[in-house]
Amino acid sequence: MNRIDNLIEQMTLEEKAALCIGASAWTTVEVERLGIPSIWVSDGPHGLRKVENEQEITQKSVPATCFPTASCQASTWNTALIKKMGDALAEEAHALNVDVVLGPGANIKRTPLCGRNFEYYSEDPVLSGEMAASLIEGLQGKGVGASLKHFVANNQEYQRFSISAEVDERTLREIYLRSFEIAVKKAKPWTVMCAYNKLNGDYCSEHHELLVEILKEEWGFEGFVVSDWGAVHDRVKALRGGLDLEMPGPQPLRLKALIQAVETGECDVKVLDETVRRLLEIIFKSQEVSGNETFDPDAHHKLAHEIASEGIVLLKNDGLLPLKDQKQIAVIGHSANEPYFQGGGSSHINPIKLDNPLDELQKLAGGAELVFAQGYTDQDMLNQELIDEAVKVAEDAEVALLFIALPSSKESEGYDRPDLDLTQQQINLIQAVAKVQAKTVVILNSGSAITMQPWLDQVSAVLQAWMMGQAGAGAIADVLFGKVNPSGKLAETFPLALEDTPAHINYPGEAGKVRYGEGFFVGYRYYEAKNMPVQFPFGYGLSYTSFEYSNPKVAGKFDDIDGLVVSVDVTNTGKVAGKEVVQVYVHDHQATLTRPYKELKGFAKVDLAPGETKTVTIPLGFRAFAFFHPEHHTWITEDGDFDILIGASSQDIRHVLTTTMTSTLKLPSLLDRESTIKEWLLDPRGAAVIKPLFDQIQAQFAETMGGGEEGIGLDVLAMIGDMPLASVMMWNQSAFPKPVDQIVDEMLEQVHKQG
Ligand code: BGC
């Protein structure tokens, strides 16, 4: 018997139940007599929010490095860099005695209105999943656990504690679960945190199908499921549903209910034992590696700086950037002097130090004089005086740098954004400054997409600098002055208007439900299906150099199990070094079910000196070609041609290669009594069986239904093609020797006999 089983055998029912509920806001219960230690969990995800008093949830935390938030991390498309960030978080966790960091968040950005999008990576599940996996690998590689959150469909803050996300199975599998699936299978997080909301009517905290059948059984998740803070409503139901640890604790009444449920048999003790086993595995794992008591804050600051500079996306540049040789620079905007570097809520870090844009600009501006004007306040209020003052400063300078940050009333955990716009004061400010200063650069700090009408055309350049972390100010200066060549690419589409967004008519829901009516057409999948223009597409971002893609290669034929390797040469054709993100999308020529036009299936970031060429190879496995079939309830592939699209963004596709896939799957036939004639004909086994009968039916109906004198003027095949076989036969029952249902059943038997 191993150590854990041994312990479980020795534990009393009370001790086991106690372990399933936190001892405090941040700790688990210690069982001293058996040597079971308590572990400490802390937010997460882009820095440590460790509060000193374990009973407090919202107290100011001890200083820690504040890294850029997830939107910025994802825009780096640099998995190795995000892994390094995980390493650094682990070092800080060791130093602060934290065993598990509550992050990363792998929820999909369904609507840019979600107040918490700054903590999430992308609208695309592959990018989200890969980023989350990298952070987890970094953390756990150094012996600190991650908590992948919020599982699942926490895609809005509006009524997040109660709303039911109504999502069809295929959408759930291909979009909302997929990012979690990638991270769970690749990086094996120690813990997964369930979401507050309901999924299709049941709280995620007690969702057996989600937590047990999919996460634990199907994906092989071996860690424990922790509740989001306050997400449990019924501890017994949650235990049976697969929720291992309720947080925060203590919860004496719930503990009592748990003990009683086992005593009365309402809950099988085996279920409790399984939960205790999962908890103990992780508790003891967390004791295996003890890190240093200190870490190097300067090194972490430097890393935060590096991530910010790779995550900044240059959205527009009419040639003004990088800046050079200016003597007088107007620096305008509240956030140039009060950096906006993180969001509100549970991830709010107390930064070790905080760089200020004005200071960082001065360091790189040579002898240039920087003249500052505030422009707006952190409130959403009109103030013409501030605009007049900024205009004056801009007029006198050679270039105006406008630092624009969303106020916290416009984005945070806990509530959604009211719109996608800047404040009216900020819009007025940009327009007024641009009117007097042709060389205006807008530097945006926001956690998610914003709309840029009507001012985008009036400015020379735009930098999306996200919530950039404590060292973001220096990263902005680096990009503005060309010390760093921007290489970030959008991990989310920037739409032209809120009304264009996929979830628009199905958000925020009503009567307790939000219906994901757009299905898997999320983000670029939607805009492409609607052929709709956007402000800036998914995957987009400019550089100070240019890249040429050549010599693209894939095999002409492959099978789904072996997959495919895509390769392409990328050359830096400009004068400065730079990094490029090569993106591979897959387009299915034909499928039994609807598919998005193209989907991201692989990417790689490559660093190139001027004139240098590197070959980039990106493998594509089974899942790159498969889709989730709601009737087979599994991922399937189908024979056929696929386009492999290699590009620099979702809309800047440089090469398209066509290749043919053979599916190795032998799927059972889905034909049943309701199957239509077309479905019979499309199924090779069905087509063979139905052929003689179909010829007979067609002949009969041509006579009576066709367009001739005797008929009723129909296109026979168009009419009967979408009718179930038996229904068609019913109209001419006397022509058949047996009852039609019997004939259909016999034919179905023949089909299903073939397997
Ligand atoms: C948030 C979680 C967070 C937890 C603990 C919750 O309100 O949704 O993301 O980890 O609080 O602070």
Residues whose N, C-alpha, C, O or C-beta is under 5 A from the ligand:
A	BS01	BGC	D43 L102 D228 W229 S346
